[in-house]
Amino acid sequence: MSTGYNRRHARPSAALIFPLLAAIHAATTEALWKPARKVEIIVGVSPGGGNVLTARSLQK
């Protein structure tokens, strides 16, 4: 017998709402914060690798 209520369909709505609210909170918090002085990024690998290129693009 089926009652018409399926628990499997009730969970995704809550699973989608939480990340959405977390993303909105992170976006508003990021806009308010700014470092008081320069931030130094230390990459512990040799120059020219993928990690270094990623760190340099974040530095800009």
C-alpha positions as CSV (number, residue, x, y, z in Angstrom):
1,M,0.0,0.0,0.0
2,S,1.3,3.4,-0.9
3,T,0.4,6.5,1.2
4,G,1.5,9.0,-1.4
5,Y,4.3,10.3,0.7
6,N,7.8,9.4,-0.4
7,R,10.7,10.3,2.0
8,R,13.2,10.2,-0.9
9,H,11.7,13.2,-2.5
10,A,11.5,15.2,0.8
11,R,15.3,15.2,1.3
12,P,16.7,17.0,-1.8
13,S,14.8,20.2,-1.1
14,A,16.6,20.5,2.3
15,A,19.9,19.3,0.7
16,L,19.7,22.1,-1.9
17,I,18.6,24.9,0.4
18,F,21.5,24.7,2.9
19,P,24.3,25.1,0.2
20,L,22.4,28.0,-1.3
21,L,22.2,29.8,2.0
22,A,25.9,29.0,2.7
23,A,26.9,30.5,-0.6
24,I,24.9,33.6,-0.1
25,H,26.4,34.1,3.4
26,A,29.9,33.6,2.1
27,A,29.4,36.1,-0.7
28,T,28.2,38.8,1.7
29,T,30.9,38.1,4.3
30,E,33.6,38.2,1.6
31,A,32.5,41.7,0.5
32,L,32.9,43.1,4.0
33,W,36.4,41.7,4.7
34,K,39.5,43.3,3.4
35,P,43.1,42.6,4.6
36,A,44.8,45.4,6.5
37,R,48.2,44.7,4.8
38,K,49.6,42.5,2.0
39,V,49.0,38.8,2.1
40,E,51.9,36.6,1.3
41,I,51.2,33.3,-0.4
42,I,53.8,30.5,0.1
43,V,53.8,27.6,-2.4
44,G,56.0,24.7,-1.4
45,V,56.8,23.4,-4.9
46,S,59.4,24.2,-7.6
47,P,58.7,27.2,-9.9
48,G,56.8,26.6,-13.1
49,G,54.4,23.9,-11.9
50,G,50.6,24.0,-11.9
51,N,50.4,24.9,-8.2
52,V,52.6,28.0,-8.8
53,L,50.6,29.1,-11.7
54,T,47.4,28.8,-9.7
55,A,48.9,30.7,-6.8
56,R,50.1,33.5,-9.1
57,S,46.7,33.9,-10.6
58,L,45.2,34.1,-7.1
59,Q,47.8,36.7,-6.1
60,K,46.6,39.2,-8.8
